[in-house]
Amino acid sequence: MSTLEDEKAFMLLEQAVYRAQESLEKTKHFQPFLMLLNDAGEVELFENDVKETSESYALLEGTLKQRIREGDIDVMVLVVDTIIPENFVQDVPSGIRLHLEEKSQVDKKIAARFLYVPYELCRVGDGEMFVKLHNPIPVGFPAEYIVS
């Protein structure tokens, strides 16, 4: 992966984590959302008002598949609030799961990654809620959406 490709993916991941973190600080939860970086370098955000997480996620997957058929997606990040599988972490089970795929990785066997970002909701005294993020846990697997 080139440095430019790395930078594009990191930029989108960073925006997605900050968005999830802000929502967690306000509501202690966040609904799934999808962020895309198109070939023109524009970030697109997709959300819905469906409260049931699995239903909301499925609708976002449908949107993602439609956008990929249009052929102009460079990087995608599908984000959900989740419980991290025990085999990856035990101390901090709550996590932001980012499903990352990139057009530049399409020819690789392990072309996609889940990044689990463990988090803790914290408050000091009567202060405002804040989110303590822990080191991300990467898990590679074959791409599901951006495929050749």
Secondary structure by P-SEA (a helix, b strand, c coil): ccaaaaaaaaaaaaaaaaaaaaaaacccccccbbbbbccccbbbbbbcccccaaaaaaaaaaaaaaaaaaccccbbbbbbbccccccccccccccccccccccccccccccbbbbbbbbbbbbcccccbbbbbcbbbbbbbccccccc
